[in-house]
Amino acid sequence: MKMIEEGSESSGPSTKLGIPAGCNPSDVLYKLAHSRGIKPPVFEMISEQGPPHARTYTWSCSFWDGKYQTMAAGRSKKEAKNAVAKALLDQIDTSVLPTKTPSNKHRPEKKRKGAPGEELAAAAAKKGGKQTISQLNKAAAGFFPGMAPMGGRFGNRFPLMRPRNTRDDHQVITKHRNIYPSQEELGTILKLAETVERALKRVSDKFANSDVKVKEEGVKVKEEKMDEGTDNNADADKNGEAAKHENRDILGVARTGDLAKGLLLTGDRSVELVVMCKNKPTLPLLTKMGEALKEQVKTIPESEKKGKVVINDGELEVLPKPRDAALLIKYKKENDLFLVTVTLTCTKLRQNLPKEENGDAAPEDEAKKDDVENKKENIEPDPHDMLPKEKCLNALAELRRAKWFSTMAVPLESCVESIRIYREICRRIEAWKPLTPWAVELLVERTVSTTEMPLSPSMAFSRVLEAVSCGVLGPDGPGLKDPCEREDIDVVSDLDNQQREDLMASAQDFIRKVHFRKIYEILDLPKPEYKKKKGAKEGGEGAEPAVKKIKTEDDVKME
């Protein structure tokens, strides 16, 4: 496999890597490290979450002793590893990497391999004949496998590859590197989330073991089948375990928000978790979970303290938040305060009543009437002490959004990087602040996914600006439809006309700056200084030819 190092047009010695079509990004990363004489990249699986049929794996990668590092997720270990390798290749600037010192061993020079058709052309020249188009196509087939010959050319299409990086690409990559959280900061957040998840697992086990009904049912089953043989005893144990699982109040915990999507920025100290309950969450359940969680975080098992970031006993503070249907866990490290919000929810909250049909649109037969009546009877009423329903429904929506993001946005080239940059712009620029994080993710994904070729970082960034400046989010624009909801919901429906006009005007101003090579002003970066090309001095080989001045009559008189 051959690596391709691509340089920018008149951007000095700064270069970036391009991944040839069909190549594995992790292999490209290993070969880059070997060719530059540095340590190979370090891949590490951070987390594994989700049910067995829909696992999501999160991997991290560190390159060149931690100077380059990133994190990505995927639906399999291989997909996540390739995604994090591709994200890291987008950050690496080969101009700053060390060069490998050549070996003193003398290696015989290899004979240069001719271009496609060159050997056949040379043989034909000796014989005095001419090469036919079919012979040239056959020679090209060995050099470009899988390409069908067409006419007098070697192929009708080359594999789609991302265009070469330009000056704007390097500035976008620099901005992304600046806003990406450091390894220490990211490690603290991940360790805190993992500690809380394990504590919630112990709380769920404690609730299941303390259920008196489950224990009594298990004992009765064992006593009744004690005399029937060992096989029956095994069946009784299985029935007891199944009954214990069915009577769990806490079914599972999942990551949502920026933590699940891998969109954390520098300075982010708050992450979200969602606890799935068997029944609709109530205030007594929240209080009970809070008390049990306080006991679990007082003494953390030694097996969970391994790693670079260690959370000791009693360092976590648990606070109930009934108005938010959540528990808030605080962790203070030096001068930084980290927060984990655990929201309770249940899938039974999505049970919608069937639509009442008009007299004209009556069911065709009585079977449909019976189905509708059965559905109405199966819907459980809301308990009087239930937690705020809107907060619980928002937690379910965040779960759907995290799954959609890993499926639709993560595989797109330069999509996740652009989302991070626009999230930072929404925090810094007043006109972009009304956009919610979910609206930014949808806007970037919908814009980048409409292209047929991979986009470079600056091209993806500019394409989103062009969409906004053309009025996609304007007063008369189509808006953004939420793909995770059954109903037709516009994500930006809460924006008024003035906010839409300000957003469109800001995007138009940004487009002008991009065309005038001032993208660094949008990204809040210092003005870059580019080195001249070698030999670009006056009269040098790389300099432009000077225009000869035509003498006028006044010049002749002066002489």
N, C-alpha and C positions, 0 to 999 in steps of 0.2 A: 504494500500500500504506500502511496506517495502522498505526503502532506503538501498542501498548497498554502504558501504564505503570500497574502495579498497586501499590497501597499495602497495608500491613498493617492489620489491625483494631486501632485504638487503639494503634498502635506509633509514633506521631509522624510526622515527615516522611519517614522512610526508605521508599524505594520500590524495587521490582524490576521487571524487564522480563518480560513474557509474550510468547511468539511466537504470533501468530495461526495458525490451522490453514491449511496450504498455503503458508506463507511460507518463504522461504529464510533461515536464521539469519545467513548472511554479509551478506545485503542489509539485514537488520534492524540489524546492527552498523554498517554504513556509514551508514545513515540516522540512527542515534543520534548518531554522531560529527558528521554534518553539522548536525543540529538543535541540538547543544550547542556548535558552533563550535570543535571540537577536531580534531586531525589524524586522518585515517582509520586504521583498524586495519592492522597490518602482518602479512600472512600469509607464511609461509616453509616450504617443504618441507624437513624435516630428513633423512629417510632414505627409501629405497625398497629393500625386501628381499623375499625369497621367489622361487620359480620364476616363469617367465613366465605360467603359467596360474593362479597364486594369489598375486599381488602384494599386499603390505601397505605402505601409504604412511603416513608419520608427518609431521604438520604442526604447526607452532607458530604462535601468534597473540599479538601484543602490542598493547595498547590504552592510550591516554592516556599516551604517553611511557613505557611500560613499567610503569606502576603496576598494571595487570592483565595477566597473562600465563598461558598454559596450553599444553597439548600433548595431541593426540589422534591416533588411528590409524583407518584405514579401508581397505576393499578396493579403493577407487578414489580418485583425487585429489579428485574432487568430494565423495565421502562423507567423506573425512578432513577436508576444509576445512569442511564443514558441521558435522561433529562437534566440531571445535575451536572454531568460532564459537558453537555451542550451549553448550559447556562454559564459555566465557568469559562469555556472557550470564548464566549462573547465578551468576557471581561479582560482576558489576557492581552497585553500589548507586547508583541514579540520584540519590539525595539529595545525594551528595557531588560529583557532576559539575558543571562550570561551566555557567552559562546563557548562551545566545547573546544578545549585545547587539542590540536591535532596530534596523533600518535607519531612517535619517531620511527616506527616500523615502515619499511618501504613496501608499498603496495604497487604491484604492476598495474599500469593503466589499462583499463578495459577498453576494448574496441567500441567505438560509438555505434549505437544501433541506429540504423537508418530510419527515416520517416516512412509513413505508409506509402508503399508503392515505389520507394526509392530504389530498392534492389532490383525490382522488375524493370524499372525504367533504365537503370544502368546496363542491365543485361540486354535490353532491347536496343540500346544505343550502340553496343558493341556489334550486334548483328545487323545494325542499320535499319531496324524496323521501328514501328511506332507502337506505343502502348494503347490498347483499346480501353474504353470506359469500363467495360465489365471486368477486365483484369485489375484496373485500379480499385474498383469497388470490392473485389475479392481481397486485395491486399489491405484495404482499409478495414475490412470486417475483423481482421485479427487485432487491429489496434483499438477499434471502437466496438467491442462486443455488444450485441443486442441492438445495433442500429441498422435499420434497413436502408440499402442503397437507393438513391433516387437521382436520376439524371446524371450529370457529370460531377456531382458532389459526393462526399463520403457519407453523408447522412442527411436526413431531413430535419432532425432536431437533436440538440444537445440536451443532456440532463439539466433540469432546472436547478440552479444554484443561487445562493444569495449573492447580490452584487458586491463589488469590492467596497471596502469601507473608505469613507471620505473624512474630511476634517470634521464635519458635523457629527459623523458617527463616533469619532473619538471623544468629542465633547459630551455626547449623550452617555457613552460608556463611563466616562469619568464621573458624571453626575450620578449615575446609578451606583457606582462604587462608593461614592461619598455618603449616599443615603442608606446603603445596606448596613444592617447592624453588625457590630463587631462580633468576633467569635466568643469573647467572654460574655457579652451582653446576651447573645443568642443562647449560649449554653445555660445561663442562669434561668432564662425564661422556659426553656425546654425541660430543665431539671425540676423547676417548680411545678410545671403542668404535669409531669410524670408522677411527682410525689403526691399531688392532689388526686390524680386518677387512681393510684394504688390505694390511697386512703379511702376513697369512695368504694373501691372494690371490697375492702375489709368491712366497711360499714354495711354493705349489701349482704355479705356473708353473715355478719352478726345478726342482722334482722331476720335472715332466713333460719338461722340456728335457734334463735330465741322464740320462734313461733311455736306456741304450745300445741296448736292444732296439728301441725305437721308431725311433731314428735309423737303425739298420741296415735295418729293414723299409722305411722310407721311401726309402732310397737304392736298394735292390733294385727297388722298384716303378718308380722313375724310370728306372733303367738299362734295365729290360726294355721300357719303353714309350717310350723316347726317340725311336726311329725311326718311331713310328706316327702322329706329327702332334701339333699343339699341343693339340687337344681331349683327346687321351689324357694329355698332360702335366698338363692341368688336372684331369683325373680322378685322376691320381696324387697331386697336391697335396691334393685333397679327402680321399683315402683316408689320406694321411699325417696330416692334421689330425684325422680321426676316430679313427685309431689312437692318436694322442697323447692325445686326450680320454678314450678308453677306458682307457688305462693310467695315468691320474691316481690317485695314492693319496689325495688330498684332493679331494673332490667339491664341497664348498661349506661355507659358514659362515652361521649364523643366530643371531639374538638370542632369548633366552629370559628367563623370570623377569620381574621388575618393569620392566626396560628395554623388553622387547617389549610388555608390557601397558600401559605408561604409568602405573605405580603407584608411582613413586619418591616418597619423602617427604623432608622436610628432614633432613639428616644422613646420608642414604644415600650410601655411598662405594664400594659393591661392586656390580658387574653381572656377568651371565653370558652367555657365548657358547657355541655348540655347533658343533663341526666334524664334518661327515659324511665318513666314510672309506669307501673302496671295499670293503675287507676288514675283518675284525674287528681292532680296534686292539690293538697289542702294545707292549711296553715299548721295543723298538728303534725303532719308529716315533715314539713319544713323545720319546725322546731325540734322534732325528734332527730332529724338528720344533722342539724347544727350541733346538738349536744354530743351525738355519737362521733361526729367529725372532730370535735375539739379533743375528745379523748384519744382518737387515733393519731392526731398530729403531735400529741405530747410526747409520745415514744415512737420514733420511726425505726423500723428494723434496720439492722446493720447492712443487710443485703441491698438496701435501697440507698445507702449513703456512699456507695462506690462511685468514683468518677472525679472529674476535675472540680465540679461545683458540688459542694456538700451542704445540705440543709440539716442543721442539728435539731435536737429535740426542743420543742417549745418555742421555736422561732416563727411559727405560723399562727396568725390570729384569725379566728373564724367569727364573722358577724352575720346574723340573719338580716335579709332585706325583703320583708314581706311584700312591699309595694312593687318590687321588681321581680317577685317570684323567684328569688335567687339567694344564694349564700355568697358572701364576699370573703375571700381569703387574702390576707395581707402578709407580705414578706418584706422586711426592711433589711437592706444590705448596704452598709456604710451610709451614704447620703441618698440612696435611691430607694424608692418604694415601688414594689412590684405587686400587682393585683391580679387575682384570678376570680372571675365571676362564674358561678355554677348555677345555671338556670334549670328549673324543674319543668318538665312538660310531659305530654302523653298523646299518643296517636288518636285516642278516643275523642279528643277535642275537635278533630276534623270531620266528625260525623255530621254531615249536613242533612237537614230535613229535606225530603223529596219535594220538588216544586209542585205547588197546587195547580192542578190543571183546570182550565175553564170548562164550561158545560159543553162547548162545541168539540173540545179536544179530549173527550172521555176515552178511557182505555178500551181497547178493542175487545177484550174478553175479560172474564172474571178472574183468570189466573193472574193477570197483571195487577188487578185490584188487591188480590191477596198478598202479592209481593210487596206492594207499597205499604199495606197495613203492617206486615211483618217487620219491615224496615223501621217504621215509626215506633213499633213496640220495642225493638232491640236498642234503640237509642237511650242511653242512660241519662237521667237528669243531672244537672250540675249540683254538687253538694253546696250547702249554704255557706260553708267556710272555705270554699275553693279559692285558690290564689288568682290574681288578675289574669283573666283569660287572654287578653291581648298580648301580654308579655309571653305567655306560654305558646301562643300561636306564632309569635315572632321567632321563638327559639326553633320551632319546627321548620319555619321558612329558612332559617340560617343553615339548617342541616341540608335542605334541598339545594341551596345555593352553593354550599361547599362541594357537594357531589357534582353539580353542574360545572363548576369551575375546573375541577380536576379532569373532567371529560372534554370540555370544549376549549378552554382558554390555555391550559398548560401546554398542549401539543403545538400551539401556533408559534411560529418564529417571531421573536421580539415582542410578544404580547405581554408577558408577565413583567418584563422590564419597563415597558411603556406604562403599564398600570401603576407601578411603583412611582414613576416620575410624575405622573398626573396626580396621584394621591398627594405627593409632596407639594405640587403647585396649588392644589385646592386648600392646603393649609396656609400657604404663603400669600396668595393673590386674592384680593377681596372679591373680584368678579366671579371666581371659581368656587368660592366657599359654599354657596348653596347646594352644590352637587354632593349627593351622598356617596359613600364608598361603593355601594352596590351599583349606583348609576354610572360611576366611573368605570367599573369593571365591565358592565354591559356595553358602554359606549366604545371602549377600546376593542373589546372582542368582536363586536359587530362590524367595526370598521376594518380591522385587520383581516378578518376571515373572508372578506369579499374579494381578495386578490387571488390570482392564480399562481403567483410566484412568491418565494420567500422574500421578506422585507428586511432590510438592514435597520438598525435601531433608529437612525434619523428619519428614514422613510416611513416607518410606522408612526413615529412621533408626528411628522408633518401631515400624514394622512388623516389622523384624528383631528388636527387643527383645521384641515380643509373641510371635513365633514361638519364641524361645528360652525365654521364661518359661512358655509352654504345654507345654514338654517335648519339643520336636523333637529336642533333643540329650540328653534325659534317659536314665536307665537303661532305661526301657521304650519309648523313643521310636523312630521309624522310622530315624533317622540320616540320613546324606548319602551317596547312591550316586555313585560316580565315573563321569561320563559319558564319560570318555576311555579307559576300559579295557573289554576284552571280558568279563571276569569281573565278578561282582557284588562290588564292593569298597566297604566302608564307610570313608569318609575319616576319621571320628572313632572308629574302632574301638580306637585305642590309648588312649582316655580311660578311666580307671577310674570307678567309681560315685561316689566322693567328688568327683572333679573335675567330673563331670556335675552333681551336686547343687549344688556351689559356683557353677557357671556359671548354673544356673537361678535360684538365689537372688539372684545379682548382677543378672540381667536383671529380675527382679521388683522389686528395689529401684530400678533405673533407671526402670522404668515408673512407679513412684510419684512419682519426682522429675519426670518429664516432665509428669504430670497436675497437679502442684503448681507448675508453671512454674519449675522449677529445673533445666532442661536444661543450664544453664551449669556446674553442678557436675559433671555427667557429662563435659562437654567440657573441663573444667579451664580455664574462662574466668572473668574477673572478673564480678561481678554488674553487669549493664547498668543504666544510668540512662536512663529514658525521659522525654522532655519532655511536658508536658501539652499538650493541644490548645488552639489559640487560642480564647479566649472561654470557657475552662473555669474561670474564677474564680468566687468565691462570688457567686451571683445572676446570673452571666453567662449568655450565650445557650447555651453548651455545657455548663453545669453541671447536675447532677441536681437536681430540685426538693427543697427541704428539707421534712422531715416535720414537720407542725404538732404541737406538744406540747399534750396535753390537760391542762388544769389539774385538780389534785386538791383536796380539802378542805384539806389541809395547806398547799398553795400559797396558797390564798385567805386562810387565817389569817395567814400570814407577811406578806402584803401589807397 
